[in-house]
Amino acid sequence: SVGETVVATDYNSDRQFSDFPISPEVLQGLTEKGYSTATGVQAAAIEPAIAGRDLVVRSKTGTGKTAAFCIPMVERIKAGDRKTRAIVLAPTRELARQVAQECTAIAQYKDIRVTVIYGGVAFGPQEDALKAGTEIVVGTPGRILDHLRRGNLDLSEASFATLDEADEM
């Protein structure tokens, strides 16, 4: 089963991030990004995702979907683990970079590494980052497959998978 579907149409909600079951470290990252009030999609998705429910989320561009999936991942992943616990697939390198930047900002006060993997650049630095250990890997499907085939990426302990803009892949 796919899980529940969350469709959010309102950009704003009346909920503050401090109202959610979110750690002080994640709240500090959100505050530093200038986030205080959750958008509609975030208000609908964060708590079910933190509770471990599988979701399909549909919402317009610019409504905060990236934070809606990054916040629960960062919240649930053990800090300093250095094992890949989450994989985010994005259709383009630009989107992969944006997602990685957002997740990194949210996780900046929790000891969680985010690594971005995409084609068109050298394998070496990506391979080194994966070997050093990272909890969240964000990347394009082709380059993720390349690293899996080469044995650089181990997803055996991953418990989060996100397909960002799945309709584009």
PyMOL CGO cylinders between C-alpha atoms (Angstrom):
from pymol import cmd
from pymol.cgo import CYLINDER

trace = [
    CYLINDER, 0.00, 0.00, 0.00, 1.12, 3.53, -0.74, 0.3, 1, 1, 1, 1, 1, 1,
    CYLINDER, 1.12, 3.53, -0.74, -0.18, 5.13, 2.45, 0.3, 1, 1, 1, 1, 1, 1,
    CYLINDER, -0.18, 5.13, 2.45, -2.34, 8.16, 2.82, 0.3, 1, 1, 1, 1, 1, 1,
    CYLINDER, -2.34, 8.16, 2.82, -2.58, 11.01, 0.36, 0.3, 1, 1, 1, 1, 1, 1,
    CYLINDER, -2.58, 11.01, 0.36, -2.12, 14.58, 1.54, 0.3, 1, 1, 1, 1, 1, 1,
    CYLINDER, -2.12, 14.58, 1.54, -3.38, 17.29, -0.79, 0.3, 1, 1, 1, 1, 1, 1,
    CYLINDER, -3.38, 17.29, -0.79, -2.77, 20.83, 0.41, 0.3, 1, 1, 1, 1, 1, 1,
    CYLINDER, -2.77, 20.83, 0.41, -4.25, 23.84, -1.28, 0.3, 1, 1, 1, 1, 1, 1,
    CYLINDER, -4.25, 23.84, -1.28, -3.71, 26.60, 1.29, 0.3, 1, 1, 1, 1, 1, 1,
    CYLINDER, -3.71, 26.60, 1.29, -0.32, 28.19, 1.45, 0.3, 1, 1, 1, 1, 1, 1,
    CYLINDER, -0.32, 28.19, 1.45, -0.66, 29.29, 5.07, 0.3, 1, 1, 1, 1, 1, 1,
    CYLINDER, -0.66, 29.29, 5.07, -1.70, 27.46, 8.20, 0.3, 1, 1, 1, 1, 1, 1,
    CYLINDER, -1.70, 27.46, 8.20, -2.21, 28.82, 11.69, 0.3, 1, 1, 1, 1, 1, 1,
    CYLINDER, -2.21, 28.82, 11.69, 0.34, 26.44, 13.18, 0.3, 1, 1, 1, 1, 1, 1,
    CYLINDER, 0.34, 26.44, 13.18, 3.73, 27.50, 14.45, 0.3, 1, 1, 1, 1, 1, 1,
    CYLINDER, 3.73, 27.50, 14.45, 6.59, 25.03, 14.05, 0.3, 1, 1, 1, 1, 1, 1,
    CYLINDER, 6.59, 25.03, 14.05, 6.99, 25.17, 17.84, 0.3, 1, 1, 1, 1, 1, 1,
    CYLINDER, 6.99, 25.17, 17.84, 3.53, 23.50, 18.05, 0.3, 1, 1, 1, 1, 1, 1,
    CYLINDER, 3.53, 23.50, 18.05, 4.85, 20.33, 16.36, 0.3, 1, 1, 1, 1, 1, 1,
    CYLINDER, 4.85, 20.33, 16.36, 6.73, 17.49, 18.06, 0.3, 1, 1, 1, 1, 1, 1,
    CYLINDER, 6.73, 17.49, 18.06, 10.06, 18.84, 16.75, 0.3, 1, 1, 1, 1, 1, 1,
    CYLINDER, 10.06, 18.84, 16.75, 13.37, 18.90, 18.64, 0.3, 1, 1, 1, 1, 1, 1,
    CYLINDER, 13.37, 18.90, 18.64, 15.02, 22.17, 19.70, 0.3, 1, 1, 1, 1, 1, 1,
    CYLINDER, 15.02, 22.17, 19.70, 17.85, 21.50, 17.21, 0.3, 1, 1, 1, 1, 1, 1,
    CYLINDER, 17.85, 21.50, 17.21, 15.47, 21.25, 14.25, 0.3, 1, 1, 1, 1, 1, 1,
    CYLINDER, 15.47, 21.25, 14.25, 13.47, 24.26, 15.47, 0.3, 1, 1, 1, 1, 1, 1,
    CYLINDER, 13.47, 24.26, 15.47, 16.69, 26.27, 15.64, 0.3, 1, 1, 1, 1, 1, 1,
    CYLINDER, 16.69, 26.27, 15.64, 17.50, 25.37, 12.02, 0.3, 1, 1, 1, 1, 1, 1,
    CYLINDER, 17.50, 25.37, 12.02, 13.98, 26.36, 10.94, 0.3, 1, 1, 1, 1, 1, 1,
    CYLINDER, 13.98, 26.36, 10.94, 14.16, 29.64, 12.86, 0.3, 1, 1, 1, 1, 1, 1,
    CYLINDER, 14.16, 29.64, 12.86, 17.51, 30.48, 11.28, 0.3, 1, 1, 1, 1, 1, 1,
    CYLINDER, 17.51, 30.48, 11.28, 15.94, 29.94, 7.83, 0.3, 1, 1, 1, 1, 1, 1,
    CYLINDER, 15.94, 29.94, 7.83, 13.24, 32.42, 8.84, 0.3, 1, 1, 1, 1, 1, 1,
    CYLINDER, 13.24, 32.42, 8.84, 10.52, 29.77, 9.15, 0.3, 1, 1, 1, 1, 1, 1,
    CYLINDER, 10.52, 29.77, 9.15, 8.06, 30.17, 12.02, 0.3, 1, 1, 1, 1, 1, 1,
    CYLINDER, 8.06, 30.17, 12.02, 4.60, 29.31, 10.64, 0.3, 1, 1, 1, 1, 1, 1,
    CYLINDER, 4.60, 29.31, 10.64, 3.97, 26.06, 8.79, 0.3, 1, 1, 1, 1, 1, 1,
    CYLINDER, 3.97, 26.06, 8.79, 2.42, 26.14, 5.33, 0.3, 1, 1, 1, 1, 1, 1,
    CYLINDER, 2.42, 26.14, 5.33, -0.70, 24.08, 4.65, 0.3, 1, 1, 1, 1, 1, 1,
    CYLINDER, -0.70, 24.08, 4.65, 1.24, 21.14, 3.20, 0.3, 1, 1, 1, 1, 1, 1,
    CYLINDER, 1.24, 21.14, 3.20, 3.67, 21.19, 6.11, 0.3, 1, 1, 1, 1, 1, 1,
    CYLINDER, 3.67, 21.19, 6.11, 0.85, 21.31, 8.67, 0.3, 1, 1, 1, 1, 1, 1,
    CYLINDER, 0.85, 21.31, 8.67, -0.83, 18.34, 6.96, 0.3, 1, 1, 1, 1, 1, 1,
    CYLINDER, -0.83, 18.34, 6.96, 2.28, 16.19, 6.42, 0.3, 1, 1, 1, 1, 1, 1,
    CYLINDER, 2.28, 16.19, 6.42, 4.80, 16.73, 9.22, 0.3, 1, 1, 1, 1, 1, 1,
    CYLINDER, 4.80, 16.73, 9.22, 3.10, 14.89, 12.09, 0.3, 1, 1, 1, 1, 1, 1,
    CYLINDER, 3.10, 14.89, 12.09, 2.00, 11.82, 10.09, 0.3, 1, 1, 1, 1, 1, 1,
    CYLINDER, 2.00, 11.82, 10.09, 5.52, 11.57, 8.62, 0.3, 1, 1, 1, 1, 1, 1,
    CYLINDER, 5.52, 11.57, 8.62, 7.17, 11.92, 12.04, 0.3, 1, 1, 1, 1, 1, 1,
    CYLINDER, 7.17, 11.92, 12.04, 4.82, 9.15, 13.21, 0.3, 1, 1, 1, 1, 1, 1,
    CYLINDER, 4.82, 9.15, 13.21, 6.28, 6.95, 10.46, 0.3, 1, 1, 1, 1, 1, 1,
    CYLINDER, 6.28, 6.95, 10.46, 3.31, 6.93, 8.10, 0.3, 1, 1, 1, 1, 1, 1,
    CYLINDER, 3.31, 6.93, 8.10, 3.83, 6.60, 4.34, 0.3, 1, 1, 1, 1, 1, 1,
    CYLINDER, 3.83, 6.60, 4.34, 2.52, 9.60, 2.44, 0.3, 1, 1, 1, 1, 1, 1,
    CYLINDER, 2.52, 9.60, 2.44, 1.82, 10.75, -1.08, 0.3, 1, 1, 1, 1, 1, 1,
    CYLINDER, 1.82, 10.75, -1.08, 1.87, 14.54, -1.01, 0.3, 1, 1, 1, 1, 1, 1,
    CYLINDER, 1.87, 14.54, -1.01, 0.52, 16.81, -3.74, 0.3, 1, 1, 1, 1, 1, 1,
    CYLINDER, 0.52, 16.81, -3.74, 0.78, 20.56, -3.54, 0.3, 1, 1, 1, 1, 1, 1,
    CYLINDER, 0.78, 20.56, -3.54, 1.60, 23.46, -5.84, 0.3, 1, 1, 1, 1, 1, 1,
    CYLINDER, 1.60, 23.46, -5.84, 5.14, 24.70, -6.41, 0.3, 1, 1, 1, 1, 1, 1,
    CYLINDER, 5.14, 24.70, -6.41, 6.31, 27.05, -3.68, 0.3, 1, 1, 1, 1, 1, 1,
    CYLINDER, 6.31, 27.05, -3.68, 4.10, 25.67, -0.91, 0.3, 1, 1, 1, 1, 1, 1,
    CYLINDER, 4.10, 25.67, -0.91, 6.92, 24.17, 1.16, 0.3, 1, 1, 1, 1, 1, 1,
    CYLINDER, 6.92, 24.17, 1.16, 6.90, 20.50, 0.16, 0.3, 1, 1, 1, 1, 1, 1,
    CYLINDER, 6.90, 20.50, 0.16, 10.67, 20.17, 0.57, 0.3, 1, 1, 1, 1, 1, 1,
    CYLINDER, 10.67, 20.17, 0.57, 10.59, 21.23, 4.21, 0.3, 1, 1, 1, 1, 1, 1,
    CYLINDER, 10.59, 21.23, 4.21, 7.48, 19.05, 4.66, 0.3, 1, 1, 1, 1, 1, 1,
    CYLINDER, 7.48, 19.05, 4.66, 9.55, 15.95, 3.95, 0.3, 1, 1, 1, 1, 1, 1,
    CYLINDER, 9.55, 15.95, 3.95, 12.96, 17.14, 5.22, 0.3, 1, 1, 1, 1, 1, 1,
    CYLINDER, 12.96, 17.14, 5.22, 11.72, 18.10, 8.70, 0.3, 1, 1, 1, 1, 1, 1,
    CYLINDER, 11.72, 18.10, 8.70, 10.39, 14.61, 9.57, 0.3, 1, 1, 1, 1, 1, 1,
    CYLINDER, 10.39, 14.61, 9.57, 13.48, 12.89, 8.12, 0.3, 1, 1, 1, 1, 1, 1,
    CYLINDER, 13.48, 12.89, 8.12, 15.87, 15.08, 10.08, 0.3, 1, 1, 1, 1, 1, 1,
    CYLINDER, 15.87, 15.08, 10.08, 13.73, 14.73, 13.20, 0.3, 1, 1, 1, 1, 1, 1,
    CYLINDER, 13.73, 14.73, 13.20, 13.64, 10.92, 13.08, 0.3, 1, 1, 1, 1, 1, 1,
    CYLINDER, 13.64, 10.92, 13.08, 17.25, 10.21, 12.06, 0.3, 1, 1, 1, 1, 1, 1,
    CYLINDER, 17.25, 10.21, 12.06, 19.70, 9.60, 14.88, 0.3, 1, 1, 1, 1, 1, 1,
    CYLINDER, 19.70, 9.60, 14.88, 22.41, 12.28, 14.98, 0.3, 1, 1, 1, 1, 1, 1,
    CYLINDER, 22.41, 12.28, 14.98, 26.00, 11.28, 14.25, 0.3, 1, 1, 1, 1, 1, 1,
    CYLINDER, 26.00, 11.28, 14.25, 25.07, 7.84, 12.93, 0.3, 1, 1, 1, 1, 1, 1,
    CYLINDER, 25.07, 7.84, 12.93, 26.93, 8.27, 9.60, 0.3, 1, 1, 1, 1, 1, 1,
    CYLINDER, 26.93, 8.27, 9.60, 24.88, 5.49, 8.01, 0.3, 1, 1, 1, 1, 1, 1,
    CYLINDER, 24.88, 5.49, 8.01, 22.59, 6.32, 5.11, 0.3, 1, 1, 1, 1, 1, 1,
    CYLINDER, 22.59, 6.32, 5.11, 19.11, 6.44, 6.62, 0.3, 1, 1, 1, 1, 1, 1,
    CYLINDER, 19.11, 6.44, 6.62, 17.31, 8.44, 3.93, 0.3, 1, 1, 1, 1, 1, 1,
    CYLINDER, 17.31, 8.44, 3.93, 17.33, 8.68, 0.15, 0.3, 1, 1, 1, 1, 1, 1,
    CYLINDER, 17.33, 8.68, 0.15, 15.70, 11.50, -1.81, 0.3, 1, 1, 1, 1, 1, 1,
    CYLINDER, 15.70, 11.50, -1.81, 15.44, 11.14, -5.59, 0.3, 1, 1, 1, 1, 1, 1,
    CYLINDER, 15.44, 11.14, -5.59, 15.00, 14.29, -7.67, 0.3, 1, 1, 1, 1, 1, 1,
    CYLINDER, 15.00, 14.29, -7.67, 14.66, 14.49, -11.48, 0.3, 1, 1, 1, 1, 1, 1,
    CYLINDER, 14.66, 14.49, -11.48, 17.32, 17.19, -12.04, 0.3, 1, 1, 1, 1, 1, 1,
    CYLINDER, 17.32, 17.19, -12.04, 20.65, 18.19, -10.55, 0.3, 1, 1, 1, 1, 1, 1,
    CYLINDER, 20.65, 18.19, -10.55, 19.29, 21.68, -9.84, 0.3, 1, 1, 1, 1, 1, 1,
    CYLINDER, 19.29, 21.68, -9.84, 16.42, 20.29, -7.78, 0.3, 1, 1, 1, 1, 1, 1,
    CYLINDER, 16.42, 20.29, -7.78, 18.74, 17.81, -6.03, 0.3, 1, 1, 1, 1, 1, 1,
    CYLINDER, 18.74, 17.81, -6.03, 21.02, 20.71, -5.02, 0.3, 1, 1, 1, 1, 1, 1,
    CYLINDER, 21.02, 20.71, -5.02, 18.05, 22.78, -3.76, 0.3, 1, 1, 1, 1, 1, 1,
    CYLINDER, 18.05, 22.78, -3.76, 16.69, 19.86, -1.72, 0.3, 1, 1, 1, 1, 1, 1,
    CYLINDER, 16.69, 19.86, -1.72, 20.13, 19.14, -0.24, 0.3, 1, 1, 1, 1, 1, 1,
    CYLINDER, 20.13, 19.14, -0.24, 20.57, 22.81, 0.72, 0.3, 1, 1, 1, 1, 1, 1,
    CYLINDER, 20.57, 22.81, 0.72, 17.15, 22.88, 2.43, 0.3, 1, 1, 1, 1, 1, 1,
    CYLINDER, 17.15, 22.88, 2.43, 17.79, 19.63, 4.33, 0.3, 1, 1, 1, 1, 1, 1,
    CYLINDER, 17.79, 19.63, 4.33, 21.27, 20.83, 5.34, 0.3, 1, 1, 1, 1, 1, 1,
    CYLINDER, 21.27, 20.83, 5.34, 19.86, 24.08, 6.71, 0.3, 1, 1, 1, 1, 1, 1,
    CYLINDER, 19.86, 24.08, 6.71, 17.15, 22.26, 8.67, 0.3, 1, 1, 1, 1, 1, 1,
    CYLINDER, 17.15, 22.26, 8.67, 19.71, 19.75, 10.03, 0.3, 1, 1, 1, 1, 1, 1,
    CYLINDER, 19.71, 19.75, 10.03, 22.48, 22.25, 10.78, 0.3, 1, 1, 1, 1, 1, 1,
    CYLINDER, 22.48, 22.25, 10.78, 22.11, 22.03, 14.57, 0.3, 1, 1, 1, 1, 1, 1,
    CYLINDER, 22.11, 22.03, 14.57, 21.71, 18.26, 14.60, 0.3, 1, 1, 1, 1, 1, 1,
    CYLINDER, 21.71, 18.26, 14.60, 24.78, 16.19, 13.72, 0.3, 1, 1, 1, 1, 1, 1,
    CYLINDER, 24.78, 16.19, 13.72, 23.39, 14.91, 10.42, 0.3, 1, 1, 1, 1, 1, 1,
    CYLINDER, 23.39, 14.91, 10.42, 25.25, 15.00, 7.12, 0.3, 1, 1, 1, 1, 1, 1,
    CYLINDER, 25.25, 15.00, 7.12, 23.50, 15.54, 3.80, 0.3, 1, 1, 1, 1, 1, 1,
    CYLINDER, 23.50, 15.54, 3.80, 25.26, 14.50, 0.58, 0.3, 1, 1, 1, 1, 1, 1,
    CYLINDER, 25.26, 14.50, 0.58, 24.11, 15.47, -2.91, 0.3, 1, 1, 1, 1, 1, 1,
    CYLINDER, 24.11, 15.47, -2.91, 24.82, 13.08, -5.80, 0.3, 1, 1, 1, 1, 1, 1,
    CYLINDER, 24.82, 13.08, -5.80, 24.24, 13.90, -9.49, 0.3, 1, 1, 1, 1, 1, 1,
    CYLINDER, 24.24, 13.90, -9.49, 25.82, 13.38, -12.87, 0.3, 1, 1, 1, 1, 1, 1,
    CYLINDER, 25.82, 13.38, -12.87, 27.95, 15.73, -14.91, 0.3, 1, 1, 1, 1, 1, 1,
    CYLINDER, 27.95, 15.73, -14.91, 30.59, 16.05, -12.19, 0.3, 1, 1, 1, 1, 1, 1,
    CYLINDER, 30.59, 16.05, -12.19, 33.47, 13.83, -11.01, 0.3, 1, 1, 1, 1, 1, 1,
    CYLINDER, 33.47, 13.83, -11.01, 32.73, 10.63, -9.07, 0.3, 1, 1, 1, 1, 1, 1,
    CYLINDER, 32.73, 10.63, -9.07, 35.65, 11.06, -6.66, 0.3, 1, 1, 1, 1, 1, 1,
    CYLINDER, 35.65, 11.06, -6.66, 34.31, 13.75, -4.31, 0.3, 1, 1, 1, 1, 1, 1,
    CYLINDER, 34.31, 13.75, -4.31, 30.90, 12.05, -4.18, 0.3, 1, 1, 1, 1, 1, 1,
    CYLINDER, 30.90, 12.05, -4.18, 32.52, 8.68, -3.47, 0.3, 1, 1, 1, 1, 1, 1,
    CYLINDER, 32.52, 8.68, -3.47, 34.64, 10.26, -0.70, 0.3, 1, 1, 1, 1, 1, 1,
    CYLINDER, 34.64, 10.26, -0.70, 31.57, 11.88, 0.89, 0.3, 1, 1, 1, 1, 1, 1,
    CYLINDER, 31.57, 11.88, 0.89, 29.70, 8.57, 0.87, 0.3, 1, 1, 1, 1, 1, 1,
    CYLINDER, 29.70, 8.57, 0.87, 32.70, 6.72, 2.37, 0.3, 1, 1, 1, 1, 1, 1,
    CYLINDER, 32.70, 6.72, 2.37, 33.02, 9.34, 5.11, 0.3, 1, 1, 1, 1, 1, 1,
    CYLINDER, 33.02, 9.34, 5.11, 29.40, 8.61, 6.09, 0.3, 1, 1, 1, 1, 1, 1,
    CYLINDER, 29.40, 8.61, 6.09, 26.21, 10.50, 5.52, 0.3, 1, 1, 1, 1, 1, 1,
    CYLINDER, 26.21, 10.50, 5.52, 22.70, 10.11, 6.88, 0.3, 1, 1, 1, 1, 1, 1,
    CYLINDER, 22.70, 10.11, 6.88, 20.75, 11.71, 4.00, 0.3, 1, 1, 1, 1, 1, 1,
    CYLINDER, 20.75, 11.71, 4.00, 21.58, 11.21, 0.32, 0.3, 1, 1, 1, 1, 1, 1,
    CYLINDER, 21.58, 11.21, 0.32, 19.85, 13.44, -2.23, 0.3, 1, 1, 1, 1, 1, 1,
    CYLINDER, 19.85, 13.44, -2.23, 20.42, 12.76, -5.89, 0.3, 1, 1, 1, 1, 1, 1,
    CYLINDER, 20.42, 12.76, -5.89, 19.34, 12.06, -9.41, 0.3, 1, 1, 1, 1, 1, 1,
    CYLINDER, 19.34, 12.06, -9.41, 18.30, 8.48, -10.25, 0.3, 1, 1, 1, 1, 1, 1,
    CYLINDER, 18.30, 8.48, -10.25, 21.08, 7.79, -12.77, 0.3, 1, 1, 1, 1, 1, 1,
    CYLINDER, 21.08, 7.79, -12.77, 23.97, 8.83, -10.54, 0.3, 1, 1, 1, 1, 1, 1,
    CYLINDER, 23.97, 8.83, -10.54, 22.41, 7.15, -7.49, 0.3, 1, 1, 1, 1, 1, 1,
    CYLINDER, 22.41, 7.15, -7.49, 22.24, 3.91, -9.51, 0.3, 1, 1, 1, 1, 1, 1,
    CYLINDER, 22.24, 3.91, -9.51, 25.88, 4.35, -10.57, 0.3, 1, 1, 1, 1, 1, 1,
    CYLINDER, 25.88, 4.35, -10.57, 26.98, 4.62, -6.92, 0.3, 1, 1, 1, 1, 1, 1,
    CYLINDER, 26.98, 4.62, -6.92, 24.82, 1.65, -5.93, 0.3, 1, 1, 1, 1, 1, 1,
    CYLINDER, 24.82, 1.65, -5.93, 26.34, -0.49, -8.72, 0.3, 1, 1, 1, 1, 1, 1,
    CYLINDER, 26.34, -0.49, -8.72, 29.88, 0.52, -7.72, 0.3, 1, 1, 1, 1, 1, 1,
    CYLINDER, 29.88, 0.52, -7.72, 29.19, -0.37, -4.09, 0.3, 1, 1, 1, 1, 1, 1,
    CYLINDER, 29.19, -0.37, -4.09, 29.72, 3.20, -2.86, 0.3, 1, 1, 1, 1, 1, 1,
    CYLINDER, 29.72, 3.20, -2.86, 26.17, 3.61, -1.55, 0.3, 1, 1, 1, 1, 1, 1,
    CYLINDER, 26.17, 3.61, -1.55, 24.58, 1.20, 0.91, 0.3, 1, 1, 1, 1, 1, 1,
    CYLINDER, 24.58, 1.20, 0.91, 20.83, 1.61, 1.39, 0.3, 1, 1, 1, 1, 1, 1,
    CYLINDER, 20.83, 1.61, 1.39, 20.38, -1.51, 3.54, 0.3, 1, 1, 1, 1, 1, 1,
    CYLINDER, 20.38, -1.51, 3.54, 19.72, 0.59, 6.65, 0.3, 1, 1, 1, 1, 1, 1,
    CYLINDER, 19.72, 0.59, 6.65, 17.69, 3.33, 4.98, 0.3, 1, 1, 1, 1, 1, 1,
    CYLINDER, 17.69, 3.33, 4.98, 14.21, 3.77, 6.35, 0.3, 1, 1, 1, 1, 1, 1,
    CYLINDER, 14.21, 3.77, 6.35, 13.16, 6.90, 4.43, 0.3, 1, 1, 1, 1, 1, 1,
    CYLINDER, 13.16, 6.90, 4.43, 12.64, 7.21, 0.70, 0.3, 1, 1, 1, 1, 1, 1,
    CYLINDER, 12.64, 7.21, 0.70, 11.30, 10.32, -1.00, 0.3, 1, 1, 1, 1, 1, 1,
    CYLINDER, 11.30, 10.32, -1.00, 10.55, 10.76, -4.68, 0.3, 1, 1, 1, 1, 1, 1,
    CYLINDER, 10.55, 10.76, -4.68, 10.52, 14.51, -5.22, 0.3, 1, 1, 1, 1, 1, 1,
    CYLINDER, 10.52, 14.51, -5.22, 8.56, 15.51, -8.31, 0.3, 1, 1, 1, 1, 1, 1,
    CYLINDER, 8.56, 15.51, -8.31, 7.89, 11.81, -8.97, 0.3, 1, 1, 1, 1, 1, 1,
    CYLINDER, 7.89, 11.81, -8.97, 5.75, 12.75, -11.99, 0.3, 1, 1, 1, 1, 1, 1,
    CYLINDER, 5.75, 12.75, -11.99, 8.92, 14.09, -13.67, 0.3, 1, 1, 1, 1, 1, 1,
    CYLINDER, 8.92, 14.09, -13.67, 10.96, 10.89, -13.28, 0.3, 1, 1, 1, 1, 1, 1,
]
cmd.load_cgo(trace, "trace")
